[in-house]
Amino acid sequence: MSMAYSGTAMKTDVIVVGGGPAGMMAAISAAEGGASVLLLEPNERLGKKLNITGKGRCNLTNNCGLEEFLGSVPRNGRFLYSAYACFSSADVMAFFEELGVPLKTERGGRVFPVSDRAFDISGALERRLKRLKVSIRRDRVQSLTIREGVLQGVQGEREDYAADCVIVASGGVSYPLTGSTGDGYLLAEQAGHTVVEPRGSLVPLCAAGGLCPSLQGLSLKNAVLRVYENNKKIYSDFGEMLFTHFGVSGPMILSASAHMRHFGRKSYRLEIDLKPALDESALDKRLLSDFSKRANSDFLHSLDDLLPRKLIEPFVDLTGINPRQKVHDLTKEQRRRVLTLLKAFPIEIKGPRPAAEAIVTSGGVTVKEVNPSTLESKILPGLYFAGEVLDVDAYTGGFNLQIAWCTGRLAGQSAAERRFLSAPEQQKVPC
């Protein structure tokens, strides 16, 4: 319900809702643009979720260009064209190095602080906020303050706050203990926005049956993963994965989950190529060689050089071959079965783990109702969105934090510029 501003609250130019990476960048950018800025965050300290990203190391961006970035955002990537052009990966890296945080680029273009400390990133942002005299209040925003269709500010749990511009950067629903509780969706809906139902993305997957629990703790370092939706291949990847008590996790699995968007309506199956370095012909020769060396052994004991010890028994079970059958008695058809399973080890997927366990949220404020050139609402002038609250999400590798930085930058600059521009000019803000 819209609340009317009483006129008693102290007024600032821009209010930023949420003190995560997008919110802090939005506040910094608005203040650099000459606006007076109030940042509202319910947690005791800023950047709570930021400080646990990358296992505490903070993979803050990916050292890549525009097309690679957009290609790594499977959900509404093109919407981010202007935001990325405004504040690219190179710009993000330069920004933090200018704040005194040396960076390094690792495998796959992943960028980390040299110190491997996420707190160095959040600390640098907090120091910049302080230098720019951004006001910070510990309060949870409950509603927008709107009078006669005009944005007046926000109502917090503790008091009301007045402003002509409000930037909602309160995150999604992943890791709720860090403050991502979906508050921003309620504010968006209050303004008349459509919210695409949020769900977890970059999330571990639950598997059917007892196979994965029996493999709990096993990590595959160099495997190829293929994802099938209703028996149609929709995604493949190379890298690491982990078997857990509920199913599978690890970098490959998290990225794969971003493509599995129709649980309940469609079925999903994973296939793992356990020997990606060998094609079928080369692998068959390898099998013949291994089997000839162990001709008098039980089948169960013939796979020691091919598979991790923990995987052998479940693998043998899936072949349907008697584990005590002598290797020299294996038929060509049975060897073919082994070969097929090595190249396409199957895992049936029931669904994702809860959104609270996801790294990011898929869904949120529909991008059709947000101006991509400014990130201003097309419904309520003066209202902006940045970060995970928007219906955009990306793969692992620093791309999601890059979304936070560049949308926060564009929203903050746009809100600051709005004070000086006439209505027709408000459609596009130069970066």
N, C-alpha and C positions, 0 to 999 in steps of 0.2 A: 504494500500500500504506500502511495506517495505521501511524503511528509512535507509540510511547509516550513520553510526557514523562518524562525522567529525574529531574526535580525539582531540577536544578542551575542552570537558567537563571533570571535575574532576571524576575520576573513583573510585568506591567502589566495594567490593566483591559481595554484594547482594543488590538489590533494592527490596523493598516490596511496592506493589501498594495497598493502602487501609489501613486506620488506625482504622478499627473496631476490634472486638475481635480476629478474625483469623489473621489479619494483625499485630496487636500488639504482639500476641503470636509468630508469625513467626519471627518478627524482634528481639524479645527477645531471641528466641532459636538460631537464626543464630549468634547473637552477643555473646551469651554464648559459642558457638562453635568456637569462635575466629575470626569470620568474621567481616569486617567493613561493616556497614549496613546503608542504607539510606531508610527512610520511607516517602512515598509520600501520602499526604492526602489533598483533596481540602477544607474540612471543617475547621473552625476556631479552633475547638478542636477535639481531638481524641475520639473515642467511643461514637459518638452522638446517634446511635441507641441502643447501649449497655445500655446507661443511662436511656432509657425509657422502657426497658424490665421488665416484671413482674410488670407492673404498677409502675415502679420506684424502685422496690425492688431488681430486678435482680436475677431470678432463674438461677443460673450460671451453674448448672449441676444436674444430678440425681444420688443419692447414690445407685448405682446398679453395678452388674457385667457385664461381657462381653456379655453373651447370652441375658440378659434382654435388654441391650443397643441395640444390633443388632436387636432384635425383635421389638424395638420401632422405627426403621428406615425402613419404608415400601418401600422406594425408594432406591435401590442399597445398602442395609445395609451391605452385605458381603464385599463390596469394602472397608469398613472402618475397617476391622479386624486388619490390621497392624497398622493403625493410633491409634486405641483405645489401642492396646497392648503396643504401644509406650508411650501413655499418657492417662491413664485410669481415671475414675471418682475419684478414690481414690488419684491418682497423682495430679489431678486438685485441689482437696480440700487441699492436703498437700502444694501445690504450693502457694495458696493464704493465707493460714494460716501462712506459713513461711514469707510471705510479710507483715504480721501484720494485716490480716483481719480475725477475728474470724467468724466461720460459724456455721449454725444450719441446721438440717434436719427436714423437715415438712412432712405432709401427702403425701403419694405416692412417698416418697424418694426425694422430691424436696429440693434442697439445696439453702439457702439464706445467705447473710451476717447477722450476729446477729443484726447489726444496721438497717437492712431493707433499706439500701441506696445503690443503684446501683453505685453512684459516688465513694463509697469506693473501688469498684472493678476497675473502670477505673482509679481512682487516684493511686491505687497500681501499676497498669501496667505502668502508665506514669512515676512514680518514678523509677521503674525498668529500663525502657528505658533510662532514664536520667543517672542512675548509670552506665549503660553499654555503655554510650556515643554513642547511636544511633542518627544519624542525622535525623531531622524531617523537611521536607519542605512542605509548603502549595502550592500544585500544582496539577492539574488534568492531568493525563496521557492520551495522545491522541493516541499514537501508540507505537509499539515495534520498536526498531532499529535493523534491520537485514541486514547483508551484506554477500552475497554469501552463504546464508543458515546458517550463524553463528549469534547467538544472541549477540548484542553489548550493549544493554541497552534499554532506553525508551526515547521518546520525550514527554515533558510536554507542557502545554500552555505557560509557562514562559521561559523554557530553556530545553536543552538536558541533559540527565544523562547517564553515562556509567557504565556498570557492566557486568560481565560474567554470573551472575545468576539473574533472575527476578522471584519474587513470586507474582502472581496475587491473591489478596485477597480483591477484591473491592465489594463483595456482589452480591445480585441479583437485583430484581426490586421492592421488597416490601418496603414500607415507603420511597419513593423517596426523600422526604424532608430531610431525614437524610443522603443523599448521595448515596443511592442504586439506581442507574440509569441505570444499565446494561452495564457500560463501560467495564467491564471485558470480556463480551461476544465478544465485538468487537476486543479486543486484542487477544482472543483465536482464533477467525475466521481468523485474520490476519496471525496467525501462522499455519493455515491450519486445525484447530480443528473443529469438528462438535459440534454445540450447539443445544441441545434439547430445543424446544420452551418453554420459561419460562412462568409460570402461578403462580397464588397465591396458597399457601397451608397454612393450619391453618387459614382459612378465613371464615367469616360469610357467610350465605347462604340466597339467595333470594327465597321467597316462592310465589306460585301462589295464586290468589284470595285475598279476603279481611280478611281472618281469622286472620292472624298474626298481621296486623295493629290494629285490634280490641283488641288484647291481649298485645299491646305494654307496656313494663315495667314489665310484669309478669315474675317472676323467679321461676323455678322449681328446688328444692334443691336435691331431692333424687328420680330421675326418671331413667328408663332404656330406652335407645335409640337404635333402630334398623334401619339400613340403607338397602334399597332395590335398586338394580340396575336391571332394566328390570324385576322386581318382584322376583329377587333372592337376598336373604339376604347375604350381603357382610361384615357387620360389626355390632357390638353391643358394648354398653358401659353403665356405671352407673355413675351418677354424676349430675352436674348442667347444666342448659341451660337457655337462656333468649329469650323472644319474643321481637321483634323490629318492627319498622314501615315498614321495608323491608322484614322481615322474622325471622330468628333465629340466635342466637349467643351464646356465653358462652363456657366453656371448652370442654364439650362433643361435641358440634357442630364443634368447630375448629379441634379437632382430627378426627372427622368423615369426614371432608372435604378432608383430606389427602387421603382418599380412593375413592373419587368421581372424577375420572380422565377423564371421557369421555362425558362431557356435549356437547350436540349437536348431539352426536351419540347414546347415551343411556339415558333412563329416570331414574330419581331418586325419591324415596319416603321415608320419615321418618315415623316411627311408634314409639309413646311414650307410654310406660307402666307407667300409672299414679299411679298405686298401686303395685309396684314390690314386696312388702313384703307379698302379699297375692296371692296364686294361684287361679285359676278360681273357684274351689269349695269353698274355704274360702271366696272369694270375693262375690260369689253368696249368701252365708249365711249372709254376712254383708249387702248386698242389701236388702234381705228379712227382716232383723231386722230393718234397717233404714226405709224401706217403711211401715212396720207395725206400727212404731211409728208415722208416718205422713200419715196415711191412708186417712185422709180427706183433706189433703193439695193438692194444685196444684203441678203437677210434677216439675215445675220450682223451687219450694221451698223445694224440698225433698232431695237436694244434698248438703246442706250446710256443713254437716259433712264429706263429701267425697272430695270436690273440693274447690280450692281457689275461692273466690267470683267472681273475674274477669273472671274466666273460665266457670262459670256455664251457662250463656246464650249461648255462642258459642257452648258449649258442647250439650246443649239441642237442638239447631238448627240442629246439625249433626245427632242426633238420629232420626230426622224426626217425633218425637212425639209432639203432641200439648202441648205447655208449660202449658196450663190451664186445661189439662186433670187431673182428680183426681187420686191420687196414687192408691186408691183401685180399679180403673178401668183398671190399667195397665195389659196387658196380659203377659203370660210367654214369648212369642216371643219378646215383647217390652222390658222386663227385660233382655233378652238375648242380645238385641241390646245395651243396656246400659252397660252390662258387657263387651261385645266385644270392645266397644269404650274406656272403662276405661283401658283395657289391650293393646289396639292398636289404640291410637289417631293419625290419619293420617295427614301428611303435605306434599303436593306436592312441590317439589323443582324445580325452573326454572333454577338456575345456581348460581355460586359464586358471591360475591361482587368483585369489581375490585382488581387486583393484588396489587395496591398501598395500599389497606387496609389489606393485608395479613400480617401475622407475619413473614412468611418465603416464599422463592421462591422455587417452584418445577420446575425442568428442569435446564438447564445450560450445562456446558462443559461435554460431554459424558465421563463416567468413563472408557469406553473401550479404550480410547486414552491416559490414564494417568496410570503410574506405581503405583499400590497401595502400594508398599513397600517403595517408596520414594516421591510420588506425583509429580514426574517429568513428563513432556510431553514425550510421545513416538514419537512425530513428530519433536519437536525442542528442542535439548539438552540445558539444563540450564534454561528452563522455567518450573515453578512449579505453582500449583494451590492449594488454601486452602479456606475452608469455603463455604459460600453460592453460590459462583460462580460455584461450582461443582454440578452435577445432583444427589444430595442426599438431602433428607429432612426427618424430624422425627416428632413425636407427640409432644404435649406440655408436660411440666414437666422437662425442663432443658436439654433435649436431643439435641436440635439444637445448643445450646451454647457448649455443649460437643463436637459436631462435629467441631465447630469453633476452640475450644482449641486444640483438638488432631490433626486435619489436619494442623493447624498453627504450632504446635510443630514439627510434622514430616517434613513438608516442610522446615521449618527453619533449622532444624538439617541436613536435606539432602543437602540443598544448601551450608551450611558451610562445610560439609564433602566433597563435590564435588571437592573442590580445592585440596584436598590431595589424592584423590583416582584415580587410573587408570581406564580407560573406563570399563573393565569387572567388576570391583568392585563397580561401580556406580549403580549397579542394586539393591543393598540392603544396607541400612544404619542401623547399630546397634543402638538401643535405650537404 
